[in-house]
Structures are given as structure tokens and as C-alpha cells.
Amino acid sequence: MTVTKDCRITTVESRRDFDAAVVLFREYESWARSCPCFSGFEKELAEISSRYSGQHGALWLVRDRNDNARGVVGLSFQKDAVAELRRLWVSPAGRGQGLGEALVSIALAEARARSSKVVLETVPEQMVSAIRLYEDLGFLPLPRKEGETLRMEMVFSPQP
């Protein structure tokens, strides 16, 4: 468990926490409107506990001191030592406290611990703060065609 500014970040394992993550995912979907990054979203929600646990991935949730869920991020493990950040979202009530950076930092540490070499992220253009955060952490934009959603990547340096 990680604590930051009256909040705690935990790995999602219980049904209660998976349900809270679904609520935050839906909040994100509603805010992002018709982003192509939500293709297959209902299936993802139906499979959330298997997609974001064990060898397939992980999910972290931020709760405030009153136990309200304020933020979420997932990490999905792909083949060839590639991981993908998924669904970073901090609710309006949790913004401005560094929660997004804390969530991404935990996810990146887990990706490194599981020997990922590359971490990908798809981010809607309207998430200006998130894009800035990813850039500050070392993510670089991938080439894209007109109208495609922004994809970014971080390549980890080999460990000595």
C-alpha cells in the first residue's frame, strides 16, 4: 500500500475494489465521450477481474481518508515484454494532489519488476494534463495517421 496526501493506493484484489474501479472507468468513459480507445469497453468491464490480475495485469485504486475511490490505473501485460497502461483516471475530487503521477509511478515500477521492456499508453487528446504527465515521465509519442488516437511509449533502459 502507498499513501499520498491523505489517500492510499492499493492493488485491486477484492470484489468491492473491482466494483469501485468499474465506476471510475465509466466516469472516464463518460468524460472522454466517443474516444476510439473505448472499443471493446463492455467486454473489458465484464472481464475486469481476470484482465487486471495475475499474469495478465494489475489494477490500482486510490481511496481518500473517507474511503471514497478517487483514482485508478491498470496495467496489462502483452507478449514480447510489452506492458500497456490502461484507463488512468482521477476523479475531479481527487485532482491536483499528484494522484495520477503516483498511480503511474506504481504501474511503471510493476512493469519493470515484471521485466517489461516497453510500456505503451493510449491517451485521448483532451487529457492534456495526462499527456504532460506522460511526457514528464519520459513517454514519447508514436507516429500516427490523421485522426488516430495518441499513443505514447516508454522504453526502459537495460538494468545493469
C-alpha positions in Angstrom: 0.0 0.0 0.0 1.2 3.5 -0.9 0.0 6.6 0.9 -0.1 10.1 -0.6 -1.7 13.3 0.7 -4.5 11.7 2.9 -5.0 9.0 0.3 -3.9 5.4 0.0 -3.2 3.4 -3.2 -3.7 -0.3 -3.1 -3.6 -3.1 -5.6 -7.2 -4.1 -6.5 -8.0 -7.6 -5.3 -11.4 -7.6 -3.7 -14.8 -7.6 -5.5 -15.5 -4.3 -3.7 -12.4 -2.6 -5.2 -13.1 -4.1 -8.7 -16.6 -2.6 -8.5 -15.1 0.8 -7.5 -12.7 0.6 -10.4 -15.6 -0.1 -12.8 -17.4 3.1 -11.5 -14.3 5.1 -12.2 -13.8 3.5 -15.6 -17.4 4.5 -16.5 -16.7 8.1 -15.2 -13.7 8.2 -17.5 -15.7 6.8 -20.5 -18.4 9.4 -20.0 -15.9 12.2 -19.8 -13.9 11.1 -22.9 -17.1 10.6 -24.9 -16.5 8.8 -28.2 -12.8 8.1 -28.0 -11.8 5.0 -30.0 -9.8 3.8 -27.0 -13.1 2.6 -25.6 -13.6 0.0 -28.3 -14.5 -3.3 -26.6 -15.1 -1.5 -23.3 -18.1 -3.5 -22.1 -16.2 -6.8 -22.6 -13.2 -5.3 -20.7 -15.6 -4.4 -17.8 -17.1 -7.9 -17.8 -13.6 -9.4 -17.6 -12.1 -6.8 -15.3 -11.0 -9.2 -12.5 -9.3 -11.6 -14.9 -7.8 -8.9 -17.2 -6.2 -7.0 -14.3 -4.8 -9.7 -12.1 -2.2 -12.4 -12.0 0.0 -12.8 -15.1 -2.4 -10.7 -17.2 -2.1 -7.4 -15.4 -2.7 -5.4 -12.3 -5.0 -2.6 -11.2 -4.5 0.1 -8.5 -7.1 2.2 -6.8 -6.7 5.4 -4.8 -9.1 5.9 -1.9 -9.3 9.1 0.2 -9.4 9.2 4.0 -13.2 8.7 3.9 -12.7 5.6 1.8 -14.0 7.2 -1.4 -12.5 5.8 -4.6 -10.7 8.8 -6.3 -8.4 7.3 -9.0 -7.5 4.1 -10.9 -4.9 2.8 -13.3 -4.5 -0.6 -14.9 -1.5 -2.4 -16.4 -1.9 -5.0 -19.0 0.9 -7.4 -19.9 1.3 -8.2 -23.6 3.7 -10.5 -25.4 7.3 -9.7 -26.1 7.9 -7.9 -22.8 5.4 -5.1 -23.6 3.1 -3.7 -21.0 0.2 -1.2 -21.5 -1.0 1.4 -19.1 -4.8 1.3 -19.1 -7.5 3.7 -18.0 -5.7 6.2 -15.9 -8.4 8.3 -14.3 -8.5 10.6 -11.3 -12.0 11.9 -10.4 -12.4 15.7 -10.2 -12.5 15.5 -6.4 -9.0 13.9 -6.4 -7.2 16.1 -8.9 -4.4 18.5 -8.1 -2.9 16.2 -5.4 -0.4 14.2 -7.5 -2.5 11.1 -7.6 -2.1 10.5 -11.3 1.6 10.6 -11.1 1.6 8.3 -8.0 -0.6 5.8 -9.8 1.5 5.8 -13.0 4.7 5.5 -10.9 3.4 2.4 -9.2 2.4 0.9 -12.5 5.8 1.6 -14.1 7.5 0.0 -11.1 5.4 -3.1 -11.5 6.1 -3.2 -15.3 9.9 -3.0 -14.5 9.6 -5.7 -11.8 7.9 -8.0 -14.3 10.7 -7.5 -16.8 8.7 -5.4 -19.3 11.0 -3.5 -21.8 8.3 -1.2 -23.2 5.2 0.4 -21.7 2.6 1.8 -24.1 -0.3 4.2 -23.4 -3.2 5.4 -25.5 -4.5 8.8 -24.4 -7.3 10.9 -25.7 -6.1 14.3 -26.9 -8.4 16.2 -24.4 -6.4 14.7 -21.5 -3.9 17.5 -21.7 -2.7 17.1 -18.1 -2.2 13.3 -18.5 -0.2 13.9 -21.8 2.0 16.4 -20.0 2.5 13.9 -17.1 3.5 11.1 -19.5 5.9 13.4 -21.3 7.4 14.5 -18.0 7.9 10.8 -17.0 9.7 10.1 -20.3 7.0 8.8 -22.6 7.4 9.7 -26.2 4.6 10.0 -28.8 4.4 7.3 -31.5 3.9 8.1 -35.2 0.2 8.2 -36.1 -2.1 9.0 -39.0 -4.6 11.8 -39.1 -7.5 11.1 -36.8 -5.8 8.4 -34.8 -5.7 8.5 -31.0 -2.4 9.5 -29.5 -0.2 6.6 -28.5 2.9 7.0 -26.4 5.6 4.7 -25.3 8.3 4.4 -22.7 11.3 2.2 -23.3 13.1 1.1 -20.2 16.9 1.2 -20.2 18.5 -2.1 -19.5 19.3 -2.7 -15.8 23.0 -3.1 -15.0 
